[in-house]
């Protein structure tokens, strides 16, 4: 399941509600891995007071679905949920939730990390930061979070 949210969301409530609604998971998973990414108030040495996150409707959802599908081909995922914010975002607000349900913890950790890292490098999102001292700027690159072994 992939969801784009133009409004703030509660990642814990999203994961809880999705898990409760997904009857096919009852009794099947032994591990749940949740990653929540929030907006920070600094980047590249500058104070950041907010940002606008843009996306390409339809294309972005398909890219995220493909990333989740790829993870499902590498790990035995029972289910997965990705929720991503778009629009105007303030420091401290959640930007992304990646939740993965599997039988075992190792698969849950690995699949969730793969989804998050692929999302950061391949999903069509564009960020414009609002800087405290210098106006605005488009973010040219994402931070690298890949493990050296990948």
N, C-alpha and C positions, 0 to 999 in steps of 0.2 A: 504494500500500500504506500503510495506517494501522495503527499498533500502539500500544496503551496498555500501559505497563509499571509494575507495582506494586513492582518491585525496581530497584535501580541497574543501569544499562546502560553499555556502552562504545560511544559513538557511532561511533567509527572502525571498530570491529569490525562493528557493525550495518550500516554503509554498505558495507564491503568484502564481507561475506557476502551481502548482498542483490544487489550488483552481480554477483558471481560466480555466484549462483544464477539470475539473470535472463538466460537464454540469448538471449532475443529482443533484447537490447541489444548483443550482441557485434558489434563493428565498426561500430555505428551512431551512437554518440555521440562528439562531439568535445569536450564540456565537461561537467564535473560541478561543481556548486556545493553545498557543505555548509555549513550553519549549525548551530552547536551553542550552545545557551543553557544557562548554568550558574547555580546559585543563588549570589547574592552575600550578604555578611554585613552589609548595611546597606540601609535603605529609609526614605525620608521623614525623614532625620536621626537615625534610631535604629539601634542595633546589633541585628542579627537573628541568632539562634543556630540557627534551623531553621524549617521550615514544614510544614504538612499541605496537600496539594493534593488536592481532592475533584473528582469528575466524575460525570456521569450516564451510566451504562453504556448503550450502544446509541445514545443521542442524541448523545453526544460524538463517537463514531466516525463517525456519519452526517454531522455538521457538518464534521468534518475531511475526510471523503471529498468532500463538496460543495465545500469550499474548493480542494482539489487539482483537482477536475474543472473548476472555474471557471478556474483557472490554465491548465489544458490547453486551454481554449477561447480564451485570449488569447495563449498562446505555444506553439510546437511542441515540447511536452515529449515525450520518448521514454519516460521513466518518472520516478516520484517516490516518495519514502519519507518518512513522518513517524512518528517515535517520540516519545511523550510520557510522562513520568513522572507517577505519582500516588502518594499515600500520604505518608509522612514523608520529608522531604528535608533534607539538611544543606548548609551552604555549601560550594561547590566541586564539588558533584555535578551532573552533567548533568541538565537538566530536559527539554530538547527537542532533537531532531535533525530538520532539514529537509534532504533531499538531493534534488537535481534533476539529471536527465541530459537534455541536449539536444545538438543538432548544433553550436551556436555559443555562445560564452561570454555574450554579451549576453542571450540568452534565458534561460540558466541563472541568471544574476544576478537578472534581473527577476522571473522566475517564483518563485524561492526567496524573494525579499523579499516578494512579494505573499502567498505562502502563510504566511510567518511573521507578517506584520502582520495578515492576516485572522484567523489563529489567535488572536493576542493579543486581538483586539477582539471576535470573534464566537463562538469555541468555548466551550461551557459547562464551564468550570473555575472552582473557587472556592478561594482561597488564604487560609489562616490562618497568620499569622506568629507565631513565638515570639520575643518580644523579651527582650533581656538584662536590661533594667531595669524593664519595665512589663507583664509578663505576656504576653497574646496579643491579636491584633487581626485582624479580617478585612480583606483588602486590597480597598479600594473601587474602585480604578481601576488600569489598566495604564499603563506608560510609553508615550509616543507615539514611534513609530519611523518613521512614514510620511515619505516624501520629500514635499517641498512640491508637486512636480509631479503627485502621484497624486490 
